[in-house]
Amino acid sequence: MSSSDFIVFGSPQIEREEIDEVVRCLESGWIGTGPRVAQFETEFAAYKHVRQAAAVGSCTAALHLSVLAAGIGPGDEVITTPLTFCATINAIVHAGATPVLADVNPLTMNIDPTEVENRITSKTRAILPVHFAGRSCHMDALTAIADRYGLRLVEDCAHAIETKYHGRAAGTFGDFGCFSFYATKNVTTGEGGMVLTRSEDDLARIKMLALHGMTKDAWKRFSDEGYKHYYVVETGFKCNMMDLQAALGIHQLRRVESNWKRRQEIWNRYDSAFAYLPVKTPAKPEPETRHAYHLYTLLIDEDRGGISRDNFLEEMTRRGIGVGVHYLSIPEHPAYQEQFGWRPEDYPHAMRIGRQTVSLPLSAKLTGEEVARVIEAVRGTISAKSKEQRAKNKAASTKGCGARGSRQTATPQESLGL
Ligand SMILES: Cc1ncc(COP(=O)(O)O)c(C=O)c1O
């Protein structure tokens, strides 16, 4: 297999429109934050049916600035999920607050509202749910808890651009909704992020913090309107989005719905292809919700599938399929164990998922033939290994209980010759 046959996990679909827009941006002489960022903000807000949005350099920055703008800092606790990317935790820590983990529901893989409520203390100031893989969290329950205890709600929508819950868009339930346009995301600007806020004051503070804490519209200081003085009103950060990035985002956003449909087709093909394999496929999307189909994850249980998750990752790579892990649970990482004393076994659902999960390629760019190759690789890997496993199980049961251990009926996998 040549390296060009390797299916890169999360490879973005970049079309002529984006490339031409980037070239026009380069030729315009204005590549930093400017009119294309403003256009992208307006169009993203319109897509989400809200009035305003602030583009920033990443979702990590979006989360960090949102926690700060929520007025959260040292001495405060923020409840979040152990099944997320480290950026969710780091954003809370860099704001000076303390993250507190609440385990996930084993089926939806989203933060469990009952666990959230159990973790509330007098120091709790906010809940930070992640719409994992593009599946909406239980927003009725989470908003009810936030209202009851007077907590802020910051939604991590890194996977959830197209997600809806009871007809309402993810990122519009909380005080802040934070989106990612990282290279593997459903809409990409290479690196990039966006914040939705309900309050104009919060939005203005985020924009100001994203550009060193300089007064509003400081990015216009070199424009043809003449030099503008600016003032630093707060010690801010440098995480503004560039026009070069927005040039990609504007055109990516125009294809968000057609790409969503394509990923839904791939998702459904995977669901039917793996239905009878001894692996766990994602739970069906809940009624009255819209899944963003960002990650298609299989759970590989060695006792059933005859192969460990890590060997499965290796075998898929050997067969030319790029795979991902989303995610080892947060308490598996040494930095957090040292800082917070977290232990994986205290969050058993997140721990098990993190040790069994594998994400398959789901980019809208995949051709039908590539999807077939992914399916073939999964089937080939699992069926070979599960045959060995069944033989082992059979030998063990024959040894242990003689002829009584044998079965008369075939499992669905066996009927398929797997
Ligand atoms: C759940 C989650 N939160 C936050 C982030 C951070 O996003 P970014 O890379 O845009 O900073 C990611 C990125 O993968 C993510 O998956």
The ligand as an SDF file (V2000), in Angstrom:
LIG
                    3D

 16 16  0  0  0  0  0  0  0  0999 V2000
  -14.3140   18.5350   23.2720 C   0  0  0  0  0  0  0  0  0  0  0  0
  -13.2600   19.5120   22.8390 C   0  0  0  0  0  0  0  0  0  0  0  0
  -13.1400   20.6680   23.5060 N   0  0  0  0  0  0  0  0  0  0  0  0
  -12.2250   21.5800   23.1360 C   0  0  0  0  0  0  0  0  0  0  0  0
  -11.3690   21.3680   22.0910 C   0  0  0  0  0  0  0  0  0  0  0  0
  -10.3500   22.3940   21.7370 C   0  0  0  0  0  0  0  0  0  0  0  0
  -10.5410   22.8630   20.4390 O   0  0  0  0  0  0  0  0  0  0  0  0
   -9.3890   23.6820   19.6930 P   0  0  0  0  0  0  0  0  0  0  0  0
   -8.4420   22.7010   19.1230 O   0  0  0  0  0  0  0  0  0  0  0  0
  -10.1300   24.4540   18.6380 O   0  0  0  0  0  0  0  0  0  0  0  0
   -8.7580   24.5740   20.6960 O   0  0  0  0  0  0  0  0  0  0  0  0
  -11.4590   20.1890   21.3620 C   0  0  0  0  0  0  0  0  0  0  0  0
  -10.5540   19.9400   20.2420 C   0  0  0  0  0  0  0  0  0  0  0  0
  -10.3900   18.8920   19.7210 O   0  0  0  0  0  0  0  0  0  0  0  0
  -12.4300   19.2320   21.7510 C   0  0  0  0  0  0  0  0  0  0  0  0
  -12.5540   18.0800   21.0810 O   0  0  0  0  0  0  0  0  0  0  0  0
  1  2  1  0
  2  3  1  0
  2 15  2  0
  3  4  2  0
  4  5  1  0
  5  6  1  0
  5 12  2  0
  6  7  1  0
  7  8  1  0
  8  9  2  0
  8 10  1  0
  8 11  1  0
 12 13  1  0
 12 15  1  0
 13 14  2  0
 15 16  1  0
M  END
$$$$
